[in-house]
Amino acid sequence: MTGISLEATDLGDEDLSASNASMVKLLNELDQPVLRFGGNAVDRRFFWTSTNEPLPASYTGSAAQPARAVGPADLTRLNTLLEATGTRVSLTVDLGHYDPARAADMMKHATAILGERLLSVTVGNEPNGFVDNGVRKDGYSLEKYLTELHAYAKAIYAVAPNLPIAGPGAYDQKWWQPFIDADIPQKKILTFHHYPLYSCDGGDPKGSPTMSNLMSQLMHDRAADYHQAALKAGTAAGLETWLPETGIAACPGSNETSKTHASALWTVDYALNAAQLGITQVGFHSSMLTCKGGPPMSAICSAGSYPQGNGEMSGRANFFGISMLAGLGEGKFLKVASNGGGLAFSYALKNPDGSTTVVIVNENNPETAAQMDATITLPGRALTGTMSQLTGPSYAAQDATLIDGTRTEPRPIADRLTVPGFKHGESTQKIKLTAGTVTVLNFTY
């Protein structure tokens, strides 16, 4: 369900290859994730060519945000990484430069090279913002988008008739229903983008990228409300609902939530909250740039000198949050009745083998809150109980988030420690939970 969102120009990055051991390691720690390629770059600096055309002079970028020509050889290289890690991919085609034939050519090659690992294609990235962001200056509108969407969908269907089309990939709710109503082939997925802390100028104090907003009940509730609105629209139309691009804040640069342990806590609760409601894909927007100087919100980053680095990729705190989610495996959500605990959120899964997984996201402040005494009433008498835990010393701590005491993925369930104080054969279990932790408990009966 969870994965990484990248810029479309990153398709041209040679580090996205099975030959990059650090990238293989990261994706394996996310357990068959989805890589989504889109972002602002796709409609501004991304040029697809299957005939080795030179990059047009009008495509300009910078050292950190280069314009790139991408072709079939790049997809072939990417596919080596997908095959080595069980990763799947969703692509976005350029709508900023109107060219349905070029988009169709890209999908013809993508379906041939990536096969079943290619999940979907989206036409354009956040087209609702084209005018405000200067992508299109021709009086662009929702009506114009729908006309162009039809042309793109028709061209793509002609060469890739089995490829699902997702959209609109917008952050404006008004664009969801028109996409749903559009008469286009292979319309399968409603996609929306969401950055909960969006108020970069402080116009909405509750939407500003502050630590107090990030670690709050309101943050959890606002996200649930927005997700439910998208799900209501998608479900009514029989469409799957995806959130392929998200992150804490829409604001560029650093803020007090960036790179922090708190971002890991938020990541786990945000994704589980979305999944429990019914969203089936979540992509956390990231970058292939350097850890020093690169986008601080990115879940992954490269060692070396800014901006492109040396390709030695590693994960930040929010990456370890995604890794905790990946360690949950497949299961169905159970109803959970919970009370007390302050700023804590509980989830439970019934697993295919009959075991139960309980996840408790304790967002209370690790510097000021005491340990929590948690009592868990299970649906049966537990024969075994194991535990994995994500920890950090403070909300603001950077490069200090650990899983079971190390900077790596959770151990396999069979290798995890027994729950402290586990009561064999009892349906009620008690455990002390430290603040600022994500605790995953697995019980068999």
Secondary structure, DSSP 8 states (H G I E B T S, - for coil): -EEEEEEGGGGG-TTSSTT-HHHHHHHHHTSS-EEEEETGGGGTTEEE-SS-----TT----SSS--EEE-HHHHHHHHHHHHHHT-EEEEEE--SS--HHHHHHHHHHHHHHHGGGEEEEEESS-GGGTTTTTS--S---HHHHHHHHHHHHHHHHHH-TT--EEEEEES-GGGHHHHHH---TTEEEEEEEE-SB--TTSSSGGGSS-HHHHSSHHHHHHHHHHHHHHHHHHHHTT-EEEEEEE-SB--SS--TTTTBHHHHHHHHHHHHHHHHHT--EEEEE--SSBTTTS-TT-SEEE-SSTTT--S-EEE-HHHHHHHHHHTT-S-EE-------SSSEEEEEEE-TTS-EEEEEEE-S-TTT---EEEEEEEEEEESEEEEEEEE-S-TT-BS--EETTBSS----GGGSEE-TT--TTEEEEEEEE-SSEEEEEEEE-
